[in-house]
Amino acid sequence: MRARIPITPEGWPFILIPGAAACALAGTGWSWLAVPPALLALLSLGFFRDPERTPPAVPGAVVAPADGRVREVRELHDPFVGEAVRVSIFLSPLDVHVNRSPIAALVTEVEYRSGRFMAAYRPEASEGNERCRIALQGESARVAVSQIAGVVARRVVCRVRPGDKLRAGERFGLIRFGSRTDLFVPKGTALRCRQGDKVRGGETIMGVLR
């Protein structure tokens, strides 16, 4: 079996281009000029890391769709999920930015909306910022995930389309350079997270479906 390099594919241009520039500058004898692009390549290497994750074997578990810190837990009505709870996860530039499916499900809808680039931790960012919403039909419940761009994050990457089937914890996209991911679960889900919690995408149990 071929070993997998733990870097998301979208990250290679940000790593290889400044890395090549650093090597070229170092080869000319102007080593000090190679420092900025070398640092940029190293920072990109850290940002686009894509570690393997193993979802917990807990029946009905909803796993975190992203790494980061829970900023808000709020009840609301969602057009797809119905009466729901929204858990907002803020991703700093130091977090892994790969998004993962919270449950095993069929992708029923992918909706991209352009918008502004407010700070992702602001409540109004969920409706005002550039975002991509993925509706997921599980075996017994509906769940949704929104990828939300932020001040620094200017690109939402979604790799799935309606009709795709995802495993719990399977990668479906990423957001570049700091962002927010919202998880929508049915009201009545036994939540296991609260505001301030640090979570790991594909591993932390956010709640258990009833």
C-alpha positions in Angstrom: 0.0 0.0 0.0 1.4 3.4 -0.9 2.0 5.7 2.0 -0.2 8.8 2.1 1.5 12.2 2.5 -0.5 14.0 5.2 -0.9 17.3 3.2 -4.2 18.3 1.6 -3.9 18.5 -2.2 -4.9 22.2 -2.3 -1.9 23.1 -0.2 0.9 21.9 -2.5 1.1 25.1 -4.6 1.5 27.2 -1.4 4.3 24.9 -0.3 6.2 24.1 -3.5 6.3 27.5 -5.1 7.8 29.4 -2.1 10.0 26.4 -1.4 11.4 26.4 -4.9 11.9 30.2 -4.7 13.9 29.7 -1.5 16.1 27.0 -3.0 16.7 29.2 -6.1 17.7 32.2 -4.0 19.9 30.2 -1.7 21.7 28.8 -4.8 22.5 32.3 -6.0 24.5 33.1 -2.9 21.8 35.5 -1.5 20.9 33.2 1.3 19.2 35.9 3.4 16.7 36.5 0.6 15.7 32.8 0.8 14.5 33.2 4.4 11.0 34.8 3.8 9.9 32.3 1.1 11.3 29.4 3.2 9.3 30.5 6.2 6.2 30.9 4.0 6.7 27.3 2.8 7.0 26.0 6.3 4.0 27.9 7.5 1.9 26.5 4.6 3.2 23.0 5.4 1.8 23.4 8.9 -1.5 25.0 7.8 -2.3 22.4 5.1 -1.5 19.3 7.2 -4.1 16.6 6.9 -3.7 14.0 9.7 -5.6 10.7 9.7 -8.4 10.6 12.2 -10.4 7.6 13.5 -14.1 8.2 14.4 -15.2 6.7 17.7 -17.4 3.5 17.4 -20.4 4.9 19.2 -23.8 4.3 17.8 -25.5 7.5 16.7 -22.4 9.6 17.4 -22.1 13.0 15.6 -18.4 13.8 15.3 -16.9 17.3 15.0 -16.7 18.5 11.3 -13.6 20.5 12.0 -10.8 21.2 14.5 -11.2 24.3 16.6 -13.0 25.8 19.6 -16.7 25.9 20.1 -17.8 29.5 20.1 -21.6 29.2 20.4 -24.3 26.6 20.9 -27.7 27.9 19.9 -31.2 26.5 19.2 -32.9 27.6 16.0 -35.0 26.4 13.1 -33.1 25.1 10.1 -34.9 24.7 6.8 -33.4 21.2 6.3 -32.9 19.8 9.8 -36.0 21.3 11.3 -35.9 22.3 14.9 -32.2 22.2 15.5 -29.1 23.1 17.5 -26.3 25.0 15.8 -22.8 24.4 17.1 -20.3 27.0 15.8 -16.6 26.0 15.7 -14.0 28.7 15.2 -10.8 27.6 13.5 -7.6 29.6 14.1 -4.8 29.7 11.5 -3.0 27.1 13.7 -5.8 24.5 13.5 -6.2 21.7 10.9 -8.5 23.2 8.3 -9.8 20.0 6.7 -13.6 19.5 7.1 -15.1 16.1 7.8 -18.5 14.6 7.6 -20.1 14.4 11.1 -22.1 11.3 10.3 -22.4 8.6 7.6 -24.8 10.1 5.2 -25.9 10.9 1.7 -25.2 14.4 0.4 -28.6 15.7 -0.7 -27.7 19.4 -1.3 -24.6 21.6 -1.7 -25.3 25.3 -1.7 -22.6 27.9 -2.2 -23.3 31.6 -1.4 -20.9 34.5 -2.0 -20.7 37.1 0.7 -18.5 39.3 2.9 -15.4 38.3 4.9 -16.3 39.5 8.4 -14.5 38.0 11.4 -15.7 34.4 11.5 -16.4 34.4 15.2 -19.1 37.1 14.8 -22.7 35.7 15.0 -23.7 37.5 11.8 -20.9 35.8 9.8 -23.1 32.7 9.5 -25.5 34.5 7.1 -23.3 37.4 5.8 -20.0 35.7 4.9 -19.0 33.6 1.9 -20.1 30.1 2.7 -21.0 26.6 1.5 -23.7 24.5 3.1 -23.8 20.7 2.8 -27.1 18.9 3.7 -26.6 15.3 4.9 -29.3 12.7 5.1 -28.3 10.0 7.6 -29.9 6.7 8.3 -32.1 8.1 11.0 -31.6 11.9 11.0 -30.8 15.0 9.0 -27.6 16.9 9.8 -26.1 20.0 8.0 -22.7 21.6 7.9 -21.8 25.1 6.8 -18.2 26.1 5.8 -17.9 29.9 6.5 -15.0 32.0 5.2 -13.5 34.7 7.5 -11.3 37.8 7.4 -8.2 35.9 6.3 -9.9 32.8 4.9 -11.0 33.8 1.4 -11.6 30.4 -0.2 -14.1 27.7 0.7 -13.3 24.3 -0.9 -16.0 21.7 -1.1 -15.3 18.5 -2.9 -18.7 16.7 -2.7 -21.8 16.9 -4.8 -25.4 15.8 -4.3 -25.6 12.1 -4.5 -22.2 11.4 -2.9 -22.1 9.1 0.1 -19.8 10.0 3.0 -18.5 7.9 5.9 -18.5 9.5 9.4 -15.2 11.4 9.6 -14.6 11.4 5.9 -13.0 14.5 4.4 -15.2 16.6 2.2 -13.3 19.9 1.9 -11.4 22.7 3.7 -11.4 26.4 4.3 -8.1 28.3 3.7 -6.4 30.5 6.4 -8.8 30.8 9.4 -12.5 30.3 9.4 -15.6 28.8 11.0 -17.6 25.7 10.6 -21.2 25.4 11.8 -22.8 22.0 12.6 -26.6 21.7 12.7 -28.1 18.7 14.5 -31.7 17.9 15.4 -33.1 19.4 18.6 -33.1 16.6 21.2 -29.6 15.3 20.2 -27.7 14.5 23.4 -25.0 17.1 23.2 -21.6 16.4 24.5 -20.0 19.8 23.8 -20.4 23.3 25.2 -19.0 26.7 24.5 -15.3 26.9 25.0 -14.5 23.3 24.3 -11.6 22.4 22.0 -12.6 19.8 19.4 -10.9 17.6 16.8 -12.5 17.0 13.5 -13.5 13.4 12.9 -12.8 12.3 16.5 -14.6 14.5 19.1 -18.2 13.4 19.7 -20.3 16.6 19.5 -23.5 14.7 20.4 -25.4 11.4 20.1 -28.6 11.2 17.9 -31.7 9.9 19.7 
